[in-house]
Amino acid sequence: MKKILSSILVFIMLVGCVFTLASCSRPELDLATAKSNLEAKGFTVILQTNKDYLSEGIVQKLTAYDGLYSDEGQYLNIIVFDNTKTAKIALEEQEIIKKQSKENLEYQIELTEHLLKTYRDELSTSEIADYEDDIKEYEDALATYDDEFILGRKGKTIWYGTKLAIEASNGK
């Protein structure tokens, strides 16, 4: 009886894992194809394959963005490492960065609300409106943060970026 119950539980856990992994967005992992797809969608793409210009442990790196600078708008980074252990550690670093960025949004909301409440009497109507707009933007960004900022790993490859850039890498 214990064996049957344990087998059923293992099966349920495996099915859950498959659905969890299948639901995650994954970019095109062939970097040449991803580069081509992203450029077709108007992204600026840098594909680095020369080990002389890459950090230790990195074999290839693709950086793509659609804004004037790489830290605004839609973006995607795909990094291929020389081993799985390095890829796992690099992904952990990106998970920490994601968590810190989300906490920073929460802090910005708290601070802006505090400033608005504390100094409302000293602010002009337009300044109050600016603070309220900032709060709304922070709240909107926070509400969609987990869905919009995606990261993952497959073998020696990690990726992190926005959902739209990941979809663009697949030609969508």
Secondary structure, 3 states (H helix, E strand, C coil): CHHHHHHHHHHHHHHHHHHHHHHCCCCCCCHHHHHHHHHHCCCEEEEECCHHHCCCCEEEEEEEECCCCCCCCCEEEEEEECCHHHHHHHHHHHHHHHHHHHHHHHHHHHHHHHHHHHHHHHCCHHHHHHHHHHHHHHHHHHHHHHHHEEEEEECCEEEEEEHHHHHHHCCC
